[in-house]
Amino acid sequence: MNAPAPKRFSMIREFHLADWFTLGNAVCGVGALFSSMTYLAAGEVRHIHFAAALVLAALIFDVLDGRIARWRQKSSAMGRELDSLADVISFGVAPAIIAYACGMQGLYDRIVLAYFVACGVSRLARYNVTAETLSEGSGKVKYFEGTPIPTSIVLVGLMSLAAAMGAVGEQLWFGRVLLGGFTLHPLVLLFALSGSLMISRIRIPKL
């Protein structure tokens, strides 16, 4: 007997409408990375604004995918994992790379930005494993523990504002300090604060 032909594109068939919006989130995040790298290569500030705009677009996709999932009453474990992976790119890695492109390139800056991304990853992982408990059987999470990773859009907006005012590179706000021969830009501490709030136990009501 002939073996049945394998199902092609079976994973694609399992995608719900909301999942396509989640992929839009991820694509925008990757676009923000490309724009940041283009700024480093070309030095044209408009690419920082493009990167910030793409992170904002990712946020819109992130909001819409949740609303669509609730509207269609179709959600899945794969959709939740997909959402977390997209969020890591758009609201974790992309803001860190935008900050790096804007001038936070010292050794301590890199450590802080890596810490920020690690906090975002940890925050999403904690949410995924505790979502069922936090929903208390209702199927809907009533609050977040720690600030959600999309709040990094505030930092992205700040970087875009700095770029618009010419406060990038050597002109970065608050200047720089040398510690043990390595550079720290005090502005990067906002990323340390944001990351720490993500992994905190602060309860944030979910709207």
Secondary structure, 3 states (H helix, E strand, C coil): CCCCCCCCCHHHHCCCHHHHHHHHHHHHHHHHHHHHHHHHHHCCCHHHHHHHHHHHHHHHHHHHHHHHHHHHCCCCHHHHHHHHHHHHHHHHHHHHHHHHHHCCCCHHHHHHHHHHHHHHHHHHHHHHHHHHHHHCCCCCCCEEECCCHHHHHHHHHHHHHHHHCCCCHHHCCCCCEEECCEEECHHHHHHHHHHHHHCCCCEEECC
